[in-house]
Amino acid sequence: MPDTEAPVHEHRSRLLEGMAHAVAAKGYADTTIADVVREASVSRRTFYEHFQDKAQCLVALYEAASHNALKVLREAIDPRHEWETQVEQALGAYLGAMATNPLLMRTLFIEILGLGAQGLASRRRVNQEIAGFMLGVVNAGGRSAPLSPGMAMAVVGGINELVLEYIEQDRVAELGQLVGPASQLVRAVTHAHG
């Protein structure tokens, strides 16, 4: 029996990559579905087999890229170290991964906000996943006063704002400079609650 899942997955991946290239080149507002399918080397019909419209495709790209970044965070954790060291290593890996693709970062951090409620809902889901990850790392040591979900989300929001500021200043290649301030934020919040 032939494997029909592989081509379906491949087409979706190519469409997401096509969306990333098209939006990086033209911005989301000026990107058309024709641009995406041209970049992906697939048919318009194939696009509509995967996505209802270009907004849904951008949300899928945002979530895929965010899940890849979260995977980088998870892989950077070494439970043999204190949680502060783990957080610093994870932030270094996370920010380093983002710095490798400045155009995609601009697309994802800025263009997703232009989608209104749909984009904000996607951003919220991703931020909740990252906050949940942070809670797991910080609270794993059995702290007397565990970090709360609200404070974890506040830290994620703060780090996102630092990243957004660098994106707006065309300094994505320098995101590694945020490891110190971001780590300091995590420590300040956790020590205030521990």
SERO-4910 file (N, C-alpha, C, O; in steps of 0.05 Angstrom, whole numbers):
BEGIN
 pado doro    nc1    nc2    nc3   cac1   cac2   cac3    cc1    cc2    cc3    oc1    oc2    oc3
  Met    A     17    -23      0      0      0      0     18     25      0     36     27     17
  Pro    A     13     44    -18     31     68    -20     26     86      4      4     87     16
  Asp    A     46    101     11     45    120     33     35    146     23     50    162     11
  Thr    A      9    152     27     -3    177     18      2    200     37     -1    223     30
  Glu    A      9    193     62     14    214     82     39    231     75     39    255     80
  Ala    A     60    218     65     85    232     60     81    255     40     89    277     46
  Pro    A     67    251     17     64    274     -1     46    296     11     51    319      7
  Val    A     26    288     27      8    307     40     24    324     59     22    349     59
  His    A     41    312     75     57    326     94     78    343     80     83    366     88
  Glu    A     89    332     58    109    347     42     96    372     30    108    394     30
  His    A     72    370     19     59    393      7     53    414     28     57    438     23
  Arg    A     44    406     51     39    425     73     64    439     81     64    464     84
  Ser    A     86    425     84    112    437     91    121    456     70    130    478     76
  Arg    A    117    449     45    125    466     23    108    492     22    118    513     17
  Leu    A     83    489     28     65    512     29     73    531     52     73    555     49
  Leu    A     80    520     75     88    537     97    114    551     91    118    575     97
  Glu    A    132    537     78    157    549     70    152    570     48    164    592     48
  Gly    A    134    564     30    126    584      9    114    609     21    120    631     12
  Met    A     98    605     42     86    628     55    108    645     69    108    669     67
  Ala    A    127    631     82    149    645     95    165    662     75    171    685     81
  His    A    171    650     52    187    665     32    171    688     20    181    710     18
  Ala    A    146    683     14    129    704      1    125    727     20    128    751     12
  Val    A    119    722     45    113    743     65    139    758     71    139    782     75
  Ala    A    161    744     73    187    757     78    194    776     55    205    798     60
  Ala    A    187    769     31    193    785      7    174    809      4    182    831     -4
  Lys    A    148    804      9    128    825      2    112    835     26     97    855     23
  Gly    A    114    823     49     96    829     71     70    814     68     63    807     46
  Tyr    A     57    809     90     33    793     89     11    806     73     -2    792     57
  Ala    A      6    832     76    -16    845     62    -14    843     32    -34    840     18
  Asp    A     11    844     22     15    843     -8     19    815    -18     21    811    -43
  Thr    A     21    795     -1     25    768     -9     -2    756    -19    -23    760     -6
  Thr    A     -1    743    -42    -25    730    -52    -22    699    -50      1    689    -47
  Ile    A    -43    686    -53    -42    656    -54    -25    648    -78    -11    627    -77
  Ala    A    -27    662   -100    -11    656   -123     19    658   -116     35    641   -126
  Asp    A     27    677   -100     55    679    -91     63    655    -75     85    643    -79
  Val    A     46    647    -57     52    624    -40     55    598    -56     74    583    -52
  Val    A     36    593    -74     38    568    -90     61    568   -109     73    548   -114
  Arg    A     68    592   -119     92    594   -136    117    587   -120    134    572   -129
  Glu    A    120    599    -97    143    594    -80    144    564    -71    165    553    -69
  Ala    A    120    552    -67    119    524    -58    121    504    -81    124    480    -76
  Ser    A    118    514   -105    117    496   -129     95    475   -127     99    451   -132
  Val    A     71    485   -119     48    467   -118     25    482   -132     27    506   -138
  Ser    A      3    468   -136    -20    481   -149    -37    496   -129    -36    492   -105
  Arg    A    -54    513   -139    -73    528   -123    -92    509   -109   -100    512    -86
  Arg    A    -99    488   -124   -117    467   -112   -104    454    -88   -118    450    -68
  Thr    A    -78    449    -90    -64    437    -67    -65    456    -43    -68    447    -21
  Phe    A    -62    482    -48    -64    502    -27    -90    498    -12    -91    496     12
  Tyr    A   -112    498    -27   -139    497    -15   -145    470     -3   -164    467     12
  Glu    A   -130    449     -9   -133    424      4   -122    425     33   -130    409     50
  His    A   -105    445     38    -92    447     64   -103    471     80   -104    470    105
  Phe    A   -109    493     66   -117    518     80   -141    531     67   -145    529     43
  Gln    A   -157    544     84   -181    558     73   -173    584     60   -184    592     40
  Asp    A   -152    597     71   -144    623     60   -115    628     69   -103    612     83
  Lys    A   -104    651     61    -76    657     68    -73    662     98    -51    657    109
  Ala    A    -93    672    111    -91    677    140    -87    651    155    -71    649    173
  Gln    A   -102    630    147   -100    604    160    -72    593    155    -60    580    172
  Cys    A    -61    598    132    -34    589    125    -13    603    142      6    591    152
  Leu    A    -17    630    146      2    645    163      1    635    192     22    632    205
  Val    A    -23    630    202    -26    619    229    -12    592    231      2    587    251
  Ala    A    -15    575    211     -2    549    212     29    552    211     43    538    225
  Leu    A     39    571    196     67    577    195     77    587    222     97    578    233
  Tyr    A     62    605    234     69    616    260     70    594    281     89    593    297
  Glu    A     50    577    281     50    555    301     72    534    296     83    524    315
  Ala    A     77    528    271     99    509    265    126    520    274    141    506    286
  Ala    A    131    545    267    156    558    275    158    560    305    180    556    316
  Ser    A    136    566    318    136    568    347    141    541    360    155    539    380
  His    A    129    520    349    134    493    360    163    485    356    174    471    373
  Asn    A    175    493    334    203    487    329    220    502    350    239    490    361
  Ala    A    213    527    356    228    542    377    224    529    404    243    528    420
  Leu    A    200    520    410    195    506    436    211    480    437    220    473    459
  Lys    A    214    467    415    230    442    414    259    449    421    273    434    436
  Val    A    269    471    410    297    480    417    299    485    447    319    478    459
  Leu    A    279    498    458    279    504    487    280    477    503    297    475    521
  Arg    A    263    459    496    262    433    510    289    418    508    298    407    528
  Glu    A    301    418    484    326    404    480    349    417    495    370    404    500
  Ala    A    347    442    502    369    456    515    368    451    546    387    459    560
  Ile    A    348    439    555    345    434    584    362    410    592    362    389    580
  Asp    A    378    414    614    394    393    625    387    391    655    397    407    671
  Pro    A    370    372    663    361    371    690    383    367    711    378    368    735
  Arg    A    407    361    702    429    358    721    438    385    733    452    386    753
  His    A    429    407    720    437    434    729    414    446    745    391    437    744
  Glu    A    421    467    760    401    483    775    382    495    754    389    499    731
  Trp    A    357    501    763    338    511    744    347    538    731    340    543    708
  Glu    A    361    555    747    370    580    736    389    576    712    387    590    692
  Thr    A    407    557    714    425    550    692    409    539    668    415    545    645
  Gln    A    390    522    674    373    510    653    359    532    638    357    532    613
  Val    A    347    551    653    332    573    640    351    589    622    344    596    599
  Glu    A    375    596    632    394    611    616    403    597    591    404    608    570
  Gln    A    408    571    593    416    555    570    393    553    550    397    556    526
  Ala    A    368    549    560    345    547    543    340    574    528    335    574    504
  Leu    A    343    596    543    339    622    530    360    628    509    355    638    488
  Gly    A    385    620    515    407    623    495    401    607    470    405    618    448
  Ala    A    392    583    473    385    566    449    362    577    434    362    579    409
  Tyr    A    341    586    448    317    596    437    322    622    421    315    624    398
  Leu    A    336    641    434    342    666    421    362    662    398    360    676    377
  Gly    A    380    644    401    399    638    380    385    626    355    392    634    333
  Ala    A    366    609    360    351    597    338    335    619    323    334    619    298
  Met    A    323    637    338    308    659    325    326    677    309    318    687    288
  Ala    A    350    682    319    368    701    306    377    691    279    387    706    262
  Thr    A    374    665    274    384    654    248    365    660    225    373    657    202
  Asn    A    341    670    230    322    676    208    308    702    214    284    702    221
  Pro    A    322    724    210    310    751    216    284    756    201    265    767    213
  Leu    A    282    749    176    258    755    161    234    740    171    212    750    173
  Leu    A    238    714    178    216    698    189    208    710    216    184    711    222
  Met    A    227    718    232    219    730    258    202    755    255    183    758    270
  Arg    A    210    772    237    194    796    232    166    788    223    146    799    233
  Thr    A    164    769    205    138    759    196    122    749    219     98    756    222
  Leu    A    133    732    235    118    719    256    111    737    279     88    736    289
  Phe    A    129    754    287    123    771    310    105    795    303     91    805    320
  Ile    A    107    804    278     92    828    271     68    822    254     46    831    260
  Glu    A     71    806    233     49    800    215     26    785    228      3    789    221
  Ile    A     33    768    248     12    752    261     -8    770    275    -31    764    278
  Leu    A      2    793    285    -15    812    299    -35    825    280    -56    835    289
  Gly    A    -29    826    254    -46    838    235    -71    821    228    -88    830    213
  Leu    A    -71    797    238    -94    779    232   -117    783    251   -138    769    248
  Gly    A   -115    801    269   -137    806    288   -141    782    307   -121    771    317
  Ala    A   -166    776    313   -172    756    333   -159    729    327   -150    715    346
  Gln    A   -159    721    302   -147    695    295   -117    695    301   -107    675    312
  Gly    A   -103    716    295    -75    717    301    -69    719    330    -51    706    341
  Leu    A    -85    735    345    -82    737    374    -87    710    388    -73    703    407
  Ala    A   -107    696    379   -113    670    391    -90    650    387    -83    635    405
  Ser    A    -78    651    363    -55    634    358    -32    642    375    -18    624    386
  Arg    A    -27    667    377     -5    677    394     -9    669    423     10    661    436
  Arg    A    -34    671    432    -40    664    460    -35    634    464    -23    627    485
  Arg    A    -43    617    446    -38    588    449     -8    582    451      0    567    468
  Val    A      7    595    434     36    590    434     48    600    460     64    587    473
  Asn    A     40    625    469     51    636    494     43    618    518     59    616    536
  Gln    A     20    607    517     12    589    539     29    564    540     36    554    561
  Glu    A     36    553    516     54    530    515     81    537    527     92    521    542
  Ile    A     92    560    519    118    568    529    117    573    559    135    565    574
  Ala    A     95    586    569     92    591    598     90    564    612    101    561    634
  Gly    A     75    545    601     73    519    613    100    505    615    106    492    635
  Phe    A    116    508    594    143    496    594    159    509    617    173    495    632
  Met    A    158    536    619    173    550    640    164    540    667    181    536    685
  Leu    A    138    538    672    128    528    697    140    501    704    148    496    727
  Gly    A    141    483    685    152    457    689    181    457    697    190    443    715
  Val    A    197    474    684    226    476    691    230    489    718    245    478    735
  Val    A    218    512    722    222    527    747    211    513    771    224    512    792
  Asn    A    188    500    768    175    488    791    184    459    796    175    446    815
  Ala    A    201    448    778    209    420    781    225    415    806    225    392    816
  Gly    A    238    435    816    255    431    840    240    430    866    253    430    887
  Gly    A    214    430    866    198    429    890    201    454    907    203    453    931
  Arg    A    200    477    894    202    503    908    180    506    928    157    496    924
  Ser    A    185    520    950    165    524    971    142    541    961    119    537    969
  Ala    A    147    560    944    126    577    932    129    576    902    144    591    890
  Pro    A    115    557    889    119    553    861    111    578    844     94    594    853
  Leu    A    123    580    821    116    601    802     87    596    793     80    574    787
  Ser    A     71    617    792     43    615    784     41    616    754     59    628    740
  Pro    A     20    605    742     15    608    713     14    637    704     24    643    682
  Gly    A      2    654    720      0    682    712     27    696    711     33    711    692
  Met    A     44    690    730     71    702    730     88    690    707    104    704    696
  Ala    A     84    665    702     99    653    679     91    666    653    108    672    636
  Met    A     65    672    650     55    686    626     66    714    625     72    724    603
  Ala    A     68    727    648     79    754    649    108    754    639    117    772    625
  Val    A    123    734    647    151    732    639    153    727    609    169    740    595
  Val    A    136    709    598    136    704    570    129    729    554    142    735    534
  Gly    A    109    744    564    102    769    551    125    789    552    130    803    532
  Gly    A    139    791    574    161    809    576    184    802    557    195    820    544
  Ile    A    190    776    555    211    768    537    202    773    508    218    781    491
  Asn    A    177    768    502    167    773    475    170    803    468    176    809    445
  Glu    A    165    820    487    167    849    481    197    857    476    202    874    460
  Leu    A    215    844    491    243    849    486    251    841    458    265    855    443
  Val    A    241    817    450    247    807    423    234    825    402    247    832    382
  Leu    A    210    833    406    196    851    387    211    877    384    214    887    361
  Glu    A    222    888    406    237    913    404    262    909    386    268    926    370
  Tyr    A    276    886    389    299    881    372    291    877    343    305    886    325
  Ile    A    268    864    338    258    861    311    253    888    298    261    893    276
  Glu    A    239    905    313    232    932    302    257    948    297    256    966    279
  Gln    A    278    943    311    303    958    308    322    944    288    345    952    285
  Asp    A    312    923    274    329    908    256    354    897    269    376    898    258
  Arg    A    351    887    293    373    876    309    369    846    315    379    837    335
  Val    A    355    832    298    349    803    303    375    788    306    376    769    323
  Ala    A    395    794    291    421    780    292    433    783    320    451    767    328
  Glu    A    425    803    335    436    808    362    418    798    384    422    805    408
  Leu    A    399    781    378    380    771    399    395    757    422    384    756    444
  Gly    A    418    746    417    433    733    438    439    752    461    443    743    484
  Gln    A    439    778    456    444    798    477    421    799    497    425    810    519
  Leu    A    399    787    490    376    787    508    376    765    529    360    764    547
  Val    A    395    746    526    396    724    545    399    734    574    386    725    592
  Gly    A    417    753    577    422    764    604    397    778    616    388    770    637
  Pro    A    385    798    602    361    811    613    338    791    616    323    793    636
  Ala    A    334    773    597    312    754    599    316    735    623    297    729    637
  Ser    A    341    725    627    347    708    650    343    723    676    332    712    695
  Gln    A    351    749    676    348    765    700    318    769    706    311    768    730
  Leu    A    301    772    686    273    775    690    261    749    703    246    750    722
  Val    A    269    726    692    259    701    703    268    698    732    252    691    749
  Arg    A    293    703    737    303    701    765    289    720    784    281    713    806
  Ala    A    285    745    775    272    765    792    243    756    799    235    758    822
  Val    A    229    747    779    201    739    784    200    714    802    184    712    821
  Thr    A    217    695    797    217    670    812    227    674    841    216    661    859
  His    A    246    691    844    256    696    872    236    712    888    234    708    912
  Ala    A    221    729    874    200    745    888    178    727    898    163    733    917
  His    A    175    703    884    153    685    891    164    659    903    149    640    905
  Gly    A    189    659    911    200    634    922    212    639    948    223    621    961
***
